[in-house]
């Protein structure tokens, strides 16, 4: 069995939030393998902790991926400010064919387009993916999971940071399916009576007030803030109101575009033009929506650049949804050239945290060393890009640790789901399996 097959059997997906089934990438032929340890979301620290704790496994996973894809170069991208992580990966890669590339402390250094350019000097073709320039990119945790899969170990646990309005921010390794309520207990509990969870981070995360939301294969962390916090108030504003405010107030100042990281790389992403669709929906949406086609949804335009606190990122999200519905493809320029002011317009993480009013929450999140073993796990059948799993168990079944409990339909894109603990299937439906000890 080759590495890609082992990784598919282990159910490994992109651990940085994207969730693309990793075995597909390992079937490609590449020149360069990049481990993405940039970790740009303010307050989240799980990637740095992983590099500190498991640097040898990370390097081994990169080397396995290089062998599988035929790549000649392996690179770990990590911010220079993460000193302990840098020391760990430099020590682990010494004498190997893997090197460490130090990145600046700006947002979003972990965007694939930006990372590939910084590491290789190559620009991914507009609308393309890294393999188009001979590169495979995975999150650092994904490579550790590749290493484990090569040893026959399925993906059953996840590393994540619990930050924000908690007594003691922490990084945890928990079984997939653990609820955030239980994770918060290891952070000493909440410091707000009206919490809102931002799953995946303040810039690109999704909002929830359900503490019993489960950790999945793609979880990177959660930032908890009071409902009254200004960022939360903005995030919870209904889409209809966001659009109405933009329609009435956008004065086409271009700040959203001038700070856009993809625009600065030379791609034709212009959120200020997309904002025009709010006023010209009847006549120009097909044209103006094109300017959102390569938006990476980093949120910098909405949460940092716009002086009127409008919602250009959300307008771009809507535009991309419309383009998908109409099966529209990018028809604009295909020859990106980095902007002369790119370096000068990068946004430092500390500056971003100040703008978000979260500097008081910017605290270390050390790893909890104890084994975390909940009595009950909530396991969604869809935890990756592609299709949901088909359940391979039924209510009342006893399952063992690591047993396959769900898998995609034959030849469908998806990832196998394994039991993170031994137990009994207490409840299930076509979306979730609830497993109890």
SERO-353554 format. One record per residue (C-alpha): x, y, z. Coordinates in steps of 0.05 Angstrom, whole numbers, padded with zeros to 5 digits, always signed. Layout:
% SERO-353554
XYZ;...
% end
This chain:
% SERO-353554
+00000+00000+00000;+00030+00067-00020;+00029+00130+00024;-00032+00160-00009;-00072+00097+00005;-00049+00095+00078;-00068+00168+00086;-00137+00155+00055;-00148+00096+00101;-00129+00139+00160;-00180+00193+00142;-00130+00250+00140;-00154+00318+00116;-00125+00388+00116;-00119+00407+00189;-00113+00482+00178;-00187+00492+00166;-00195+00475+00092;-00206+00400+00102;-00186+00377+00032;-00174+00302+00033;-00098+00296+00038;-00090+00231-00002;-00110+00268-00065;-00051+00316-00059;-00003+00258-00046;-00022+00227-00113;+00005+00288-00150;+00075+00300-00176;+00108+00360-00146;+00174+00397-00141;+00165+00428-00072;+00128+00409-00009;+00110+00466+00039;+00088+00457+00111;+00045+00517+00128;+00060+00539+00200;+00046+00613+00189;-00015+00612+00236;-00041+00682+00223;-00106+00684+00262;-00097+00730+00323;-00098+00693+00390;-00091+00622+00361;-00027+00583+00377;-00039+00509+00361;+00009+00506+00302;+00066+00536+00342;+00053+00487+00399;+00051+00429+00349;+00118+00449+00320;+00148+00454+00389;+00121+00387+00412;+00125+00345+00349;+00179+00374+00304;+00210+00306+00288;+00143+00277+00266;+00131+00340+00224;+00197+00332+00187;+00184+00258+00177;+00115+00273+00148;+00145+00323+00099;+00198+00273+00077;+00145+00220+00066;+00105+00269+00024;+00167+00287-00016;+00181+00214-00031;+00108+00202-00052;+00105+00263-00098;+00177+00262-00124;+00190+00331-00094;+00263+00352-00087;+00252+00407-00035;+00214+00408+00031;+00202+00474+00067;+00172+00491+00135;+00143+00562+00134;+00141+00591+00204;+00139+00662+00230;+00206+00685+00258;+00172+00711+00321;+00153+00640+00342;+00222+00629+00371;+00210+00563+00407;+00176+00533+00346;+00232+00558+00301;+00285+00527+00346;+00248+00461+00347;+00238+00454+00272;+00308+00478+00256;+00337+00425+00303;+00292+00371+00274;+00308+00388+00201;+00383+00394+00211;+00419+00345+00165;+00356+00330+00125;+00330+00353+00058;+00279+00397+00093;+00293+00471+00106;+00260+00524+00149;+00236+00590+00118;+00223+00647+00167;+00161+00689+00151;+00143+00759+00172;+00091+00771+00226;+00036+00797+00182;-00034+00776+00163;-00047+00733+00123;+00022+00702+00112;-00010+00634+00112;-00053+00647+00050;-00030+00594+00000;-00018+00644-00056;+00025+00688-00011;+00062+00629+00021;+00079+00597-00046;+00105+00663-00073;+00148+00676-00011;+00178+00606-00012;+00187+00593-00086;+00181+00661-00120;+00125+00632-00164;+00056+00661-00172;-00001+00611-00176;-00042+00623-00239;-00106+00662-00226;-00160+00615-00202;-00109+00559-00196;-00081+00517-00139;-00009+00507-00116;+00003+00443-00156;-00003+00486-00219;+00067+00512-00202;+00092+00444-00176;+00077+00457-00103;+00038+00418-00050;+00019+00457+00013;-00008+00427+00077;-00016+00452+00148;+00039+00429+00195;-00010+00386+00234;-00029+00350+00170;+00042+00327+00160;+00044+00299+00230;-00020+00262+00214;+00013+00236+00150;+00070+00209+00191;+00021+00174+00238;-00019+00146+00179;+00044+00116+00151;+00049+00077+00216;-00024+00053+00209;-00054+00103+00259;-00121+00134+00239;-00138+00207+00251;-00178+00208+00316;-00153+00270+00354;-00145+00344+00340;-00102+00400+00368;-00135+00467+00379;-00130+00532+00419;-00183+00558+00467;-00174+00634+00472;-00210+00699+00487;-00259+00707+00545;-00234+00648+00585;-00194+00648+00650;-00132+00614+00623;-00123+00605+00547;-00098+00536+00530;-00080+00490+00472;-00110+00421+00476;-00106+00354+00442;-00176+00324+00445;-00215+00268+00412;-00253+00291+00351;-00325+00300+00373;-00308+00333+00440;-00353+00393+00453;-00326+00463+00461;-00362+00465+00528;-00315+00411+00553;-00254+00445+00522;-00272+00510+00557;-00269+00475+00624;-00195+00462+00613;-00186+00537+00602;-00214+00550+00671;-00284+00568+00646;-00314+00631+00615;-00305+00702+00638;-00369+00726+00604;-00442+00709+00616;-00462+00718+00543;-00408+00683+00501;-00404+00678+00426;-00356+00627+00396;-00317+00646+00334;-00296+00578+00308;-00231+00580+00269;-00210+00651+00290;-00235+00722+00287;-00217+00737+00215;-00242+00676+00177;-00282+00638+00230;-00356+00623+00236;-00400+00645+00294;-00439+00602+00342;-00470+00609+00411;-00477+00534+00418;-00424+00511+00469;-00440+00439+00450;-00413+00448+00380;-00364+00390+00368;-00290+00394+00350;-00279+00366+00280;-00219+00346+00238;-00214+00418+00212;-00219+00455+00278;-00160+00500+00293;-00187+00536+00354;-00240+00581+00381;-00239+00653+00403;-00295+00668+00453;-00318+00740+00461;-00377+00773+00497;-00437+00785+00452;-00428+00860+00466;-00357+00861+00437;-00353+00906+00376;-00326+00852+00330;-00382+00805+00350;-00435+00859+00340;-00408+00868+00269;-00405+00793+00254;-00476+00781+00279;-00506+00837+00236;-00555+00804+00187;-00532+00799+00115;-00590+00842+00092;-00568+00898+00138;-00495+00891+00117;-00515+00900+00044;-00561+00959+00059;-00507+00995+00098;-00457+00984+00042;-00506+01007-00011;-00519+01073+00025;-00449+01088+00052;-00394+01060+00007;-00358+01120-00024;-00310+01078-00067;-00248+01100-00028;-00211+01036-00050;-00180+01022+00018;-00210+00951+00017;-00174+00939-00049;-00109+00974-00032;-00099+00930+00030;-00123+00865-00003;-00066+00814+00001;-00086+00782-00065;-00090+00850-00100;-00020+00866-00073;+00006+00800-00102;-00019+00825-00170;-00085+00788-00176;-00147+00823-00202;-00184+00824-00136;-00218+00891-00124;-00270+00890-00068;-00289+00963-00079;-00314+00944-00148;-00353+00886-00119;-00386+00935-00071;-00417+00969-00133;-00461+00908-00142;-00499+00931-00081;-00523+00991-00121;-00522+00963-00191;-00549+00893-00182;-00598+00899-00240;-00547+00920-00292;-00475+00903-00273;-00470+00844-00225;-00440+00797-00277;-00384+00846-00290;-00371+00872-00220;-00375+00804-00187;-00315+00781-00228;-00271+00823-00183;-00285+00775-00126;-00266+00711-00163;-00198+00704-00129;-00216+00733-00061;-00189+00688-00006;-00241+00712+00045;-00186+00733+00093;-00231+00788+00121;-00178+00842+00122;-00221+00889+00080;-00280+00885+00127;-00246+00881+00195;-00185+00926+00182;-00184+00967+00118;-00253+00998+00110;-00255+01066+00146;-00331+01063+00148;-00335+00992+00176;-00373+00965+00116;-00373+00892+00094;-00334+00883+00028;-00311+00812+00047;-00383+00791+00055;-00400+00824-00012;-00344+00784-00044;-00370+00720-00012;-00439+00733-00041;-00408+00748-00109;-00369+00683-00109;-00433+00645-00090;-00470+00678-00148;-00413+00660-00196;-00415+00587-00174;-00490+00585-00182;-00484+00613-00253;-00422+00570-00267;-00383+00632-00284;-00307+00628-00291;-00255+00681-00286;-00245+00715-00353;-00197+00771-00333;-00121+00781-00333;-00078+00718-00325;-00010+00751-00314;-00005+00774-00241;+00053+00819-00222;+00065+00838-00148;+00047+00910-00129;+00106+00956-00117;+00078+00973-00048;+00064+00901-00027;+00115+00898+00030;+00096+00966+00057;+00022+00951+00061;+00026+00885+00099;-00013+00887+00164;+00025+00866+00227;-00012+00818+00273;-00006+00865+00332;-00035+00923+00292;-00092+00878+00271;-00105+00854+00342;-00107+00927+00364;-00157+00944+00310;-00200+00884+00332;-00197+00908+00405;-00169+00841+00429;-00100+00860+00454;-00123+00846+00525;-00137+00774+00504;-00070+00765+00470;-00041+00715+00519;+00000+00651+00514;-00040+00586+00507;+00005+00531+00534;-00008+00458+00519;-00049+00418+00570;-00008+00355+00580;-00062+00311+00611;-00102+00261+00571;-00171+00286+00554;-00223+00231+00549;-00296+00254+00546;-00353+00206+00560;-00392+00229+00499;-00372+00249+00429;-00413+00283+00374;-00385+00261+00307;-00411+00297+00244;-00410+00252+00183;-00383+00309+00141;-00315+00334+00165;-00279+00348+00100;-00286+00379+00032;-00327+00336-00014;-00384+00291+00006;-00408+00268+00075;-00393+00198+00099;-00443+00141+00097;-00450+00112+00167;-00422+00042+00176;-00454+00031+00244;-00524+00033+00273;-00555+00054+00339;-00535+00006+00395;-00472-00019+00362;-00410-00027+00404;-00348+00001+00369;-00274-00003+00384;-00223+00053+00383;-00202+00068+00311;-00258+00028+00280;-00286+00056+00214;-00355+00085+00230;-00366+00124+00166;-00337+00128+00096;-00352+00165+00031;-00389+00131-00026;-00342+00094-00074;-00301+00142-00117;-00330+00203-00082;-00285+00258-00054;-00286+00253+00022;-00252+00224+00083;-00263+00161+00124;-00286+00172+00196;-00259+00130+00254;-00283+00122+00325;-00239+00165+00371;-00256+00120+00430;-00288+00053+00446;-00361+00059+00462;-00433+00050+00442;-00470+00086+00386;-00524+00120+00428;-00558+00161+00374;-00548+00175+00300;-00580+00203+00237;-00555+00220+00167;-00513+00278+00194;-00483+00256+00260;-00463+00197+00303;-00465+00204+00379;-00417+00157+00413;-00416+00144+00488;-00369+00104+00533;
% end
